Amino acid sequence: MIQVADLRKITAFADLPKEELSWFAENCSEHKFKLGEHCYIQGEEVNHLICLIEGTFNLVRYAEGKEISNWLLEAGSVSGLLPFSRMKVHAATTYALSSCHVAEFPSRLFPALQANAPSLLNQLVLLMIDRSRRFTRENVEMEKLASLGTLAAGLAHELNNPASAIKRAAQNLRSSLSAFNQNSEALFAKDFSEDQKSLLKIILERDSSALTPPSSLERSDREDQLADWLEALNLDNPWEMAATFVTGGIKADELEVLIGTARESEKKVFLAWIYRDIEMRILSQELLEGSSRISELVTAMKQYSFMDRSQEKKDVPLHAGLENTLVILKHKLNAKALKVDKRYGDLTDIPAYGSELNQVWTNLLDNAIDALAEGGKIIIETKRENAAKVAIINIIDDGPGIPTDIQSRIFEPFFTTKGVGQGTGMGLDIVSRIVKERHLGTIQLKSEPGFTCFSVRLPLD
């Protein structure tokens, strides 16, 4: 039989009048569930208010037989049908994560609450309002996440075609240049000595992408030397030509051998020809590198969004998700010249909602980047804890730390230390709920000057 002391364990009922709780207890039925037992089934009629006195519930929502979401209900919580709710059936299947003690109050007695327990009814109405607000907020956030995923997938689709075309064009350009050089070599062969032809062949077959770039000081010296030599030949753009030749790995002594004893007019024509050839090679390499970068970003965005895959919980590659997030945030990392130390442990795939988990890494890494000064360091550490069957992911930075007096509030909705317009205060709240409610994991913070660590623990089972 339910007692008043049992009902006072419910957070919302703790301070209510004894006589109201006594009447409520008399009209409640008592139920006890064992670990792993199905308590309530999604889709079945709901006609009672549920008070979880002891234990923990895991509520799992299914669609077409597949799990699409889950969340925890701790002791002291109220669930089921609330007064004035339009709820008709259980929205999720409820499992007992431990031995659970439950009080059920029938909905047919809701009209009697006003006369017999008005304070209790008022609390239930407040719970109903909070539930509605939370439901609305979560749906808005999930809608934003879905929109982000749609945008990422659309961006991937739209950019992938031109990126592939650019890459093909660059590769074709390199092939065309090779044929052009072969024809040019045959055309000029009769005017060159054997030494000249041998050196020309070496230069034309040289891969500029494989060259080791000179230091700034060495490059400047080479350009000055080449520019002075070219200027002495009365060329129109000696400094531009010098910069291109240095980038292409061409030295002054090589050019001297090539032009040999040719007449002045021939020297200028030939140097202009070789300059344009090297310039086109460099441009083709830049095209190839740029298109490869676009393809890399497109691939990362596509994998990050998981939009080409089903959205139920499934095994996802943890480290790939972290890597894709780093690719997306690369511009912010480079802007501050931040170092990233990746200490990946023995982890492959973990059961998760992939796109939501990537949202966790994005928020945590983005916050770390914002907290760091130029040249700072981020450590990403992953490891397996076999005894507890959990994956541990630590995001660490060597920034100024989070003040002790606000550390307990950082996961609160709308709490932010950033300036107006710089943060909504929702990032860590979303992170917390994705980790705890969606993945049944935990997230903890340790912070002091020079060390801040967000530690995420996710179940592997």
Beta strands, then each sheet from edge to edge (+ up, - down):
strand 1: 29-33
strand 2: 38-40
strand 3: 48-54
strand 4: 56-63
strand 5: 66-74
strand 6: 77-80
strand 7: 93-96
strand 8: 100-106
strand 9: 314-317
strand 10: 339-343
strand 11: 349-352
strand 12: 377-385
strand 13: 390-397
strand 14: 442-448
strand 15: 451-459
sheet 1: 1+ 8- 3+ 6-
sheet 2: 2+ 7- 4+ 5-
sheet 3: 9+ 11-
sheet 4: 10+ 12+ 13- 15+ 14-
end
